[in-house]
Amino acid sequence: MIKKTTHFGFREIPIKEKAKMVSEIFRSVAPNYDVMNDLMSFGTHRIMKRIAIEHTAARPGQTVLDLAGGTGDLSVLLSRVVGSSGHVVLCDINNPMISKGRDKLLNYGCSKNVTYIQADAEELPFLANSFATITIGFGLRNFTHKQEALASCRRVLAPRGKLVILEFSTPTNPIISKLYNSYTSIWPHLGQMLSSEEKSYQYLIESIKVHPNQEQLTEIISSSGFEEVRCHNLLNGIAAIHVGRKSSYAPI
């Protein structure tokens, strides 16, 4: 029997409605997205993103994809790594987030080697074998069909290309887990105070809790056709970086 519902936080909703509902969440939080990220993570999200870029091993001259790139934090870093001879594609399904990202890259002087594309991760509008690296920073948990999106990533990656996913995960220490759960419970209140978006940040908490843990996500990535899949915990598993490679010969 084909499943007709999926999770939206703790709720079960029709599959066809999730993309629209997630898009509305990010449309509403886009104006204060970067400020809230700094407040909620005490700025540590910036360090985690730099570590994720290190795992890409991206080099000058390469073409890379920042998928679910949002307001462009990873694109800024990638732009500097690949340099003027390389190219970054910032791709997101949500136009207000892309607009914020474009403004940020202009302000940082990193726009000359960046292209902006609005597209669904499950149906990437790129030729096969186009990118040396794909990054997904804190976006995978919002995809309706994760395996379909990962398969789409695999198609457009070049042989031996890297997929690097930075995402919230499951704390490995029970004490850390308890403290973290207590802290995240105030995020909706922060959202309400700063942007009148309590429900959006309640969804954020719920989306983290229903997201696959480290071992489950490793299996999902592997079963999507990636090789050499590895997981690197950050902040005791509050977040994790998963890295996988497309094989040297991978039929499309």
C-alpha positions as CSV (number, residue, x, y, z in Angstrom):
1,M,0.0,0.0,0.0
2,I,1.4,3.4,-1.0
3,K,1.8,5.8,1.9
4,K,-0.2,9.0,1.3
5,T,0.9,10.9,4.4
6,T,4.1,12.2,5.8
7,H,5.3,14.0,8.9
8,F,5.2,17.8,9.3
9,G,6.8,18.1,12.7
10,F,4.7,15.8,14.9
11,R,1.7,16.0,12.6
12,E,0.8,13.6,9.8
13,I,-0.3,15.5,6.7
14,P,-1.0,14.6,3.0
15,I,2.4,14.2,1.2
16,K,1.4,16.6,-1.5
17,E,1.0,19.4,1.1
18,K,4.4,19.2,2.8
19,A,6.5,21.1,0.3
20,K,4.0,24.0,0.3
21,M,3.8,24.1,4.1
22,V,7.6,24.0,4.6
23,S,8.0,26.7,2.0
24,E,5.5,28.9,3.9
25,I,7.5,28.3,7.2
26,F,10.7,29.6,5.6
27,R,9.0,32.4,3.8
28,S,7.8,33.7,7.2
29,V,11.1,33.3,9.0
30,A,13.4,34.6,6.2
31,P,13.6,38.2,7.4
32,N,15.1,37.2,10.8
33,Y,16.5,33.8,9.8
34,D,20.2,34.7,10.3
35,V,19.6,36.5,13.6
36,M,17.7,33.6,15.0
37,N,20.3,31.1,14.0
38,D,23.0,33.1,15.9
39,L,20.8,33.4,19.0
40,M,19.7,29.8,19.1
41,S,23.1,28.3,18.5
42,F,25.2,31.0,20.3
43,G,26.9,31.4,17.0
44,T,28.1,27.8,16.8
45,H,26.3,27.2,13.6
46,R,29.0,29.2,11.9
47,I,31.8,27.0,13.2
48,M,29.8,23.9,12.2
49,K,29.4,25.2,8.6
50,R,33.1,25.9,8.4
51,I,33.8,22.3,9.5
52,A,31.4,21.0,6.9
53,I,33.2,23.0,4.1
54,E,36.5,21.4,5.3
55,H,34.9,18.0,4.7
56,T,34.1,18.9,1.1
57,A,37.8,19.2,0.3
58,A,36.6,21.6,-2.4
59,R,39.4,23.1,-4.6
60,P,39.8,26.2,-6.7
61,G,38.2,25.9,-10.1
62,Q,35.5,23.4,-9.1
63,T,31.8,23.7,-9.7
64,V,29.8,23.0,-6.5
65,L,26.1,22.9,-5.5
66,D,24.9,24.4,-2.2
67,L,21.5,22.6,-2.1
68,A,18.8,24.0,0.3
69,G,21.3,26.9,0.5
70,G,18.9,29.3,2.1
71,T,20.5,32.6,3.0
72,G,23.8,31.5,1.6
73,D,26.2,30.9,4.6
74,L,27.7,27.8,2.9
75,S,27.7,29.5,-0.5
76,V,29.9,32.4,0.9
77,L,32.4,29.9,2.2
78,L,32.4,27.8,-1.0
79,S,32.7,30.9,-3.2
80,R,35.9,31.8,-1.5
81,V,37.3,28.2,-1.7
82,V,36.6,27.6,-5.4
83,G,37.7,31.1,-6.3
84,S,37.2,33.1,-9.5
85,S,37.9,30.1,-11.7
86,G,35.2,28.0,-9.9
87,H,31.5,28.3,-9.6
88,V,28.9,27.9,-6.9
89,V,25.2,27.2,-7.5
90,L,23.0,28.3,-4.6
91,C,19.8,26.2,-5.0
92,D,16.7,26.5,-2.8
93,I,13.0,25.9,-3.2
94,N,12.1,29.1,-1.4
95,N,12.5,32.4,-3.2
96,P,12.5,34.7,-0.1
97,M,15.4,32.7,1.3
98,I,17.3,32.9,-2.0
99,S,16.7,36.7,-2.1
100,K,18.3,37.0,1.4
101,G,21.2,34.8,0.2
102,R,21.7,37.0,-2.9
103,D,21.9,40.1,-0.7
104,K,24.3,38.5,1.7
105,L,26.7,37.4,-1.0
106,L,26.6,40.8,-2.6
107,N,27.5,42.4,0.8
108,Y,30.3,39.9,1.3
109,G,31.7,40.5,-2.2
110,C,31.1,36.9,-3.2
111,S,28.6,37.1,-6.0
112,K,30.7,37.0,-9.1
113,N,31.1,33.2,-9.1
114,V,27.6,32.3,-7.8
115,T,24.4,31.5,-9.6
116,Y,21.0,31.3,-7.9
117,I,18.4,28.7,-8.8
118,Q,15.0,28.1,-7.4
119,A,14.3,24.3,-7.6
120,D,13.0,21.2,-5.8
121,A,15.8,19.0,-4.5
122,E,13.9,15.9,-5.7
123,E,14.0,17.1,-9.3
124,L,17.3,19.0,-9.8
125,P,17.4,20.8,-13.1
126,F,21.0,20.0,-13.8
127,L,22.9,17.7,-16.2
128,A,24.3,14.5,-14.9
129,N,27.8,14.6,-13.5
130,S,27.8,18.4,-13.1
131,F,29.2,19.0,-9.7
132,A,32.4,18.1,-7.8
133,T,30.6,18.6,-4.5
134,I,27.1,19.0,-3.1
135,T,26.4,20.5,0.3
136,I,23.1,20.4,2.2
137,G,23.3,22.5,5.4
138,F,20.4,22.1,7.9
139,G,17.9,21.4,5.0
140,L,17.6,17.6,4.5
141,R,15.1,17.1,7.4
142,N,12.6,19.4,5.5
143,F,12.7,17.3,2.3
144,T,9.4,15.4,1.7
145,H,11.2,12.4,0.1
146,K,14.7,12.2,1.3
147,Q,15.8,9.2,-0.8
148,E,14.4,10.7,-4.0
149,A,16.4,14.0,-3.2
150,L,19.5,12.0,-2.5
151,A,19.1,10.0,-5.7
152,S,18.8,13.4,-7.5
153,C,22.0,14.5,-5.9
154,R,23.8,11.4,-6.9
155,R,22.7,11.9,-10.5
156,V,24.2,15.4,-10.8
157,L,27.4,14.6,-8.9
158,A,30.5,13.8,-10.9
159,P,32.1,10.4,-10.5
160,R,33.9,10.3,-7.1
161,G,32.0,13.5,-6.2
162,K,31.3,14.2,-2.5
163,L,27.9,14.8,-0.8
164,V,28.3,16.6,2.5
165,I,25.2,16.9,4.7
166,L,25.2,19.0,7.9
167,E,22.1,18.5,9.9
168,F,20.7,18.4,13.4
169,S,21.0,14.9,14.9
170,T,20.7,12.9,18.2
171,P,22.9,13.7,21.2
172,T,24.9,10.7,22.3
173,N,25.1,11.7,26.0
174,P,21.9,11.5,28.1
175,I,22.8,14.5,30.2
176,I,23.6,16.6,27.1
177,S,20.3,15.4,25.5
178,K,18.3,16.5,28.5
179,L,19.9,19.9,28.7
180,Y,19.5,20.4,24.9
181,N,15.8,19.5,25.0
182,S,15.3,22.0,27.8
183,Y,17.1,24.7,25.9
184,T,15.3,24.1,22.6
185,S,12.0,24.4,24.3
186,I,12.5,28.2,24.5
187,W,13.1,28.6,20.8
188,P,9.4,29.2,20.0
189,H,9.3,31.9,22.6
190,L,12.4,33.6,21.1
191,G,10.7,33.3,17.7
192,Q,7.6,35.0,19.0
193,M,9.5,37.8,20.6
194,L,11.7,38.6,17.6
195,S,9.5,37.8,14.7
196,S,6.0,36.7,15.9
197,E,6.8,33.3,14.5
198,E,6.2,30.9,17.5
199,K,4.6,28.2,15.4
200,S,7.4,28.2,12.8
201,Y,10.0,27.6,15.5
202,Q,7.8,24.9,17.1
203,Y,7.9,23.2,13.8
204,L,11.8,23.5,13.9
205,I,12.0,21.6,17.2
206,E,9.6,18.9,16.0
207,S,11.3,18.5,12.7
208,I,14.6,17.8,14.6
209,K,13.0,15.2,16.8
210,V,11.5,13.2,14.0
211,H,14.6,13.4,11.8
212,P,16.6,10.1,11.5
213,N,19.5,9.7,13.9
214,Q,23.1,9.2,12.9
215,E,22.9,5.5,12.1
216,Q,19.5,5.7,10.3
217,L,20.7,8.6,8.1
218,T,23.9,6.7,7.3
219,E,21.8,3.8,6.1
220,I,19.5,6.1,4.1
221,I,22.4,7.7,2.3
222,S,24.1,4.3,1.6
223,S,20.8,2.9,0.3
224,S,20.6,5.8,-2.1
225,G,23.7,4.6,-3.8
226,F,26.5,6.5,-2.1
227,E,29.8,4.8,-1.0
228,E,32.2,5.4,1.8
229,V,29.5,7.0,4.0
230,R,30.8,8.4,7.2
231,C,29.3,10.3,10.1
232,H,31.1,12.9,12.2
233,N,29.3,14.1,15.4
234,L,29.4,17.8,16.4
235,L,28.6,19.1,19.9
236,N,28.2,15.5,21.2
237,G,25.7,14.7,18.4
238,I,23.5,17.7,18.6
239,A,24.5,18.0,14.9
240,A,26.3,15.7,12.6
241,I,28.1,15.8,9.3
242,H,27.5,12.9,6.9
243,V,29.8,12.4,4.0
244,G,29.3,10.1,1.1
245,R,30.8,9.6,-2.4
246,K,29.5,8.8,-5.8
247,S,31.3,5.8,-7.2
248,S,33.9,6.2,-9.9
249,Y,31.5,4.5,-12.3
250,A,27.9,5.0,-11.4
251,P,25.1,4.4,-14.0
252,I,22.7,7.3,-14.2
